[in-house]
Amino acid sequence: MIPFLIEESKFSRKFCEALAQRISVEAYVPQECKRFDNVMVMVRRRESVRSARSVAFEGMSPGEAHAAMAAMERGHLNPMQIQRRMTNRKSKRVW
């Protein structure tokens, strides 16, 4: 048999999809599996689900969490941070 055909059959779409369900970092995906678009989408989606950014906004409703993440990316305060700073009695800050 031809060696490159053996290599291709080893990394089938089904194998790569099963592997993508267990991998959460894009750098760990084998080069042979990167040719399948849906495998890379699965890994990126899995990687972004439990990022530190999303953990910080877990208790919020989806709309509030999205607004807070967008504000954080722009470097602004989100409404919850403004409310917390304005109602904190211990710090004598004036905003």
N, C-alpha and C positions, 0 to 999 in steps of 0.2 A: 504493500500500500504506500501511498504517497504521504509523507510526514505532515504536510500542511493540511491535508484533509482530516487527519486524526485530530489535529489541534482545533480545527473548526468545529468538529462534531463534539469535542469535549466542552466547548463553551456554546451550547445551544441557547436559544432564547428562553426556553423553559428553565434551564440551569441558572442562567443569569438573573431571571426574575426571582427565583427562589433565593439566590444569593443576595439580591437587592433588598429583600425583606429582612435580612439579618444585618446588613451593613448600614451604618448611619453616617458615615463620612465618605464623601465623594473620592477622596484620595485612595481609599482602600479598594475601589472597584477595579478589577483587572482590565487591562487595555482591550482585551478581546470583547468584553461585555460593553464597552463604551460605544460600540457601533449601534447598539439598540437604543433608540431614543426613549422608549417607555421605561427602560431600566434606569436610565439616568434621571428621568423625571421622578421615579419612585424613590430613588436615593436622595435627591434634592428635597423632595417633599418630607421625607422622613427626617432629614437633617434639620429642616427648618421648624419642625413641629415642636421639638423640645429645646429650642435654643434658649439661652439665658434671658433673652428679651421677652419671649412669650411666657416664661415662668413668672416674670415680674408682674404680669398683668392677668394672671389666671382668674382672679376673683371678679373681674369686671365683665360686663356684658360685651358681646362681640363688637358693637359699634364704639363703645367707650374705649375698649382695648385698642382698636384700630386707630382711633383718634390720638390716643396716648402714644402709641408707637410712632405715628407720623410726626407728632410734636417732638418726640425725643430725637428722631432722625434730623429734624431741622434745628435742633438745639434750643427749642422753646420749652416752656413749662406747660404741662398738660393741665386741664381744669382741676384734677384731683390734687395735684401738687400745689396749685395756687390756693385751693381751699384749705389744705392742711397748713400751709404757711400763714395764711391770714387768720386762722382760728387757733393757732398754737399760742397758749398763754405764757409758757415758760420763757420763750425767747422774746425779747423786747424789740423785735425788728419792726420796722415800718416799711411796707412795700408800696 
